[in-house]
Amino acid sequence: MTPSINHVAQIGFSDASSYDKHRPTYTAHETDLILQRTQLATRRGLKLVDLAAGTGLFTEALAARPEGYEIIAVEPHDEMRRELERKELERVSVVKGYAEKLPIEDGSVDGVFATQAFHWFATLDALKEIRRILKPGGYLGLIWHVDDWNAYKSDPVTTPWEELIKSHIWSHDDNVPRFRHGIWRNVFDEKEQTYFETPINEEHEPQTQWSTPKAIWERLKTYSMFSTAEEGVLREFKEKLDRTLEGVQKNEAGEVAVHGRTQYFWTKAL
């Protein structure tokens, strides 16, 4: 079966420049933490793969590291990949590929990372392919920036306005698996999963970012479920969100606090 991009992702991520502008970047601390946990920090001459690299938000963080990693950024979405290629990052090769069919040699890389993406391809075929390209003892690392409004359904929400967004997301759920559904974890527990150690390791850190109401809306529109929604539904929800945010306390720059967490997962190849 020929790999393909989920149709919602194909349409939803077509505005790659907006995605690159409004999605959170990866801090030096976040990048260092996952590299430390996967035992890849401070080691020079390693080859890493940024899988489903998108516009290269995590690729940039890896390329800025002092280790001088050789990085292969794999991205199937043409618009996202072109946005990444325009950055012309040093020591980064940008290639078209899919998690189930990677244009990379057997046992040739030290670590594979997927940020804000693994839920799109959480299958045994993908794990088998990732294991194929890893050296013995190589690592798979996963990161998600999880806003309160886009977390698991049972997770608490810090503020009423963030609860408004979360309620909208769940009430308009399109049944396409995303991080918040938690389904992506199941693949590691399947009996045929003989590629990576289990249980997978997990860590999270709370985070607070400051954004203007306009920036929050632009960020929401980069979510595939928002960018593919009907115009009338979006307009009605935006009006409701704007009214709610009018009464929210803001800093001197007119920004409101956006709450969430950075979620890290990692596992070692068997």
Sequence and secondary structure as in RCSB ss.txt:
>XXXX:A:sequence
MTPSINHVAQIGFSDASSYDKHRPTYTAHETDLILQRTQLATRRGLKLVDLAAGTGLFTEALAARPEGYEIIAVE
PHDEMRRELERKELERVSVVKGYAEKLPIEDGSVDGVFATQAFHWFATLDALKEIRRILKPGGYLGLIWHVDDWN
AYKSDPVTTPWEELIKSHIWSHDDNVPRFRHGIWRNVFDEKEQTYFETPINEEHEPQTQWSTPKAIWERLKTYSM
FSTAEEGVLREFKEKLDRTLEGVQKNEAGEVAVHGRTQYFWTKAL
>XXXX:A:secstr
      HHHHHHT  HHHHHHHS    HHHHHHHHHHTT TT TT EEEEET TTSHHHHHHHTSTT  EEEEE 
  HHHHHHHHTT  TTEEEE  BTTB SS TT EEEEEEES GGGS SHHHHHHHHHHEEEEEEEEEEEEEEGGG
S TTS  SSHHHHHHHHHHHHT      GGG GGGGGGGSTT  SB SS EEEEEEEEEEE HHHHHHHHTTSHH
HHTS HHHHHHHHHHHHHHHHTS   TTS EEEEEEEEEEEEEB 
